[in-house]
Amino acid sequence: MKYYVAALALCLPLTALPLPTMAENATIIAPVFAQLITGPLPDGFVPAFENADATGYINEALPKGETLTDWTQMITLTGAKGLAVATPPTTALAFAEYLAGTYKAACPDAYVAEQFETPKIKGARDSFMGYLSCGAVNGGPQSESMVFLVMAGAEDIYTVQWAEHAKAGAAVTFDPVKWGPRLDIMLAATRLCEILPAEPAPYTSCVQ
């Protein structure tokens, strides 16, 4: 189960944006529409998939050796062009509710959602942090849980998601021992920055 912006056309080749850059501190950095977005690439994870079209961006990283069809953990960055300045504008809370709705639709009888204290993300006008768990994705053999950040930037909506697959069962309540360190990694690595016209990758102004 993957949760992107609904407008993404994942069959399209990546043409509009350069490949993301991994900085020395294992942070993925990519220009996505109006801003640069950074996200975590923890030890053992490698970039696995990236795609963009006129309205949406997605980047996925997996533990080394895993595949997009068979994975235990996935870190995903997304961008949705113009949603933060649409009429009416989409807020971080509204987009988080959209993500929660996709989880609940996939497993209405085994679903958990939690909201955490609103984080301060550099470059974001508005943000949301939460946790979702689905006990059996579409009634199948796997559960999926994730911690996530939603950010309303200058023009666009961005997300960073850290998901985990396990055997199907009851939806899992938030375990701070497991998920707390992942949230800390996400918060430390995630920011939105201005795109400087003459600055090449690895976009050191955003890393610093």
N, C-alpha and C positions, 0 to 999 in steps of 0.2 A: 504494500500500500504506500503510495507516494502522494504528497500533498503539495501541489504547485499552484500557480496562478492558472485559473481555468483557461485563459486565452493562449497558453503556450502551445505551440505546434512542435512537438518533440521530434517529428520526422525531418525537420528542416536542418540542413547543415549549418554549422556556426560560421557566419560570414560578417556579422556586424561588429563583433567585438574581438579584441585580441585574447589569446589564452591568458588565464590568470597567472600571476607571478607568486612564487613561494619565497617569502623573505627568510632571513636567517632564523628568526624566532618562530618558524613554522606557522606563518600566517598567510592565508590566501588573500591576494589583493586583486581586484578586478574593477575596471571602469564599467559601471552599469547605469546607462542612461545619464541622469543628471549628476551623479556623484560616484566617487570610488567607494566600494564596500570592502571591508576586511572581515575575515572569519577564521576560525581555528583550523589548523591541520595538525592534530596531535601526533606524537610519536607513533609510528606504525600505520598511519593512514596515508593514502596516496590519492591524488585526483583520479577520478574514474569516468566522469562524463560532464560535458558542458554543452549548452545550447542556448541560442537566443533567436528571437525574431523581433518584429517591430514593436511588440507590446510586452514581451516577457523574457526573462533570463533565468537560467538554472545552472547550478554547479553542484556536483555530487562527489564526495570523497568516501572511500571505503577502507577498511583494514586491508593491508597488502595481501593479495592472494584471493580475495573474495570478488564476486561478480555482481553485476546489477540485478541478476535474477536469483542470486543465492548469497545473501549477506546477513551478518549478525548485527552490524552497526552501520549507520550512514549519517554523514554530516552534509547538510544541504544548505546552499545559499540561493535565494531567489530574489528577483526584482520584478515589479509590476509598474510599467511606465505610466506616469501621469495620474495615478489613482489618488495621490495626496492632494492634488489640485483640481480634481474632477468636481463636477457640480451634481450633488453635494460631494465634498471631499471625503475620502475614506480615511478613517482614523485607525490607529494601531489596534484599538479595542475592537472595532468593527471587523478588521481583517482577522484578528484572533478568533472572533466568534465564527467567522467563515471556516477557519481551520478546524475548530471544534465541531462544527456542524458536519464536516466530512467524516470525522472520526465517528461521531454518533450515528450517522447514517450507515456506516459500515458495520457497526455492532451495537444496535440499540439496547441489547440486553446485558452487555458487559462493557461498560464505558465509565471512565473516570476523567474528570477535568479539575484542575486546580490553577488558581491565579496567585502569583507572588507579588511582592512589593514592586512597584514600578521602577525599573532601572533607569539610570541616567546614561544614555549612549551618546558619545560625542558625535555631533553632526545631525542628530535626529531631533525633530520638533516634538515628537510624541513617541512613546514606546510602550510595550507590553511584554511581560514575561510569564510563561505558564508551563503546565505539564498536562499531557493527554495520554490516556492508555485505552487500548481496544483489546478485549480479551480474545477475540477470534475474528480475524479480518474477513469480512464477508462470509462468515461461517466456516472458514478454512482451517488448516492445521497450525496457523501461526497467530501469535499475538503481536501487537506493536505498541510501544510506548515511546514518548519523546518529551524532551524539554525544548522550548523554543523561545525565540525573541522575535517580535515584530517591531519594525521601526517605520515611522512616517518621516521621510526625508524632505528635502526642499521641494521635490516634485513627485517622488515615487514612493512606493511601499516596498520595503525589503524585509526578508526573514532570514534567520539562521536557525536551523533545526538539527537536533542530535537525536536520532531515532535508534531503537534497538528491537530486534526480532527475538522471540522466544516461542516455546510451545504454547498452543492455544490453551486457554483456561479462563479463570476469572480475571477481569481487569485489575491491574496492579496499582495500589495506591502509591503515592510518591514516597520513595525511600531516600532520605537525605544523605545517607552514607554512600549510596551508589550514584545518585544524580547530582548531589551538591557539588562535588568536584568538577563534574562536567559543566554545570552552570558557571562555576568560577572560571573555567577555561574559556567558555564562550564569552563571558562578560569582559574578560581581560583582552581578548583578541578582536572583539567586534567594535567597529566604528564606521562612520560615514565621513568622507572628506571631499573637499572641493577638487574638481579636476583642473589641474593647472595646464594650460594649453601646450607649453613647451616641455613639460616634464615627462621623461620616458619611464618605462618600467625599470626598476621595481617600485616606483612611486614613493621615494624615501620621505617626502614630506608627510605622507599619511602614516608610514611606519613609525616615524619618530613622534 
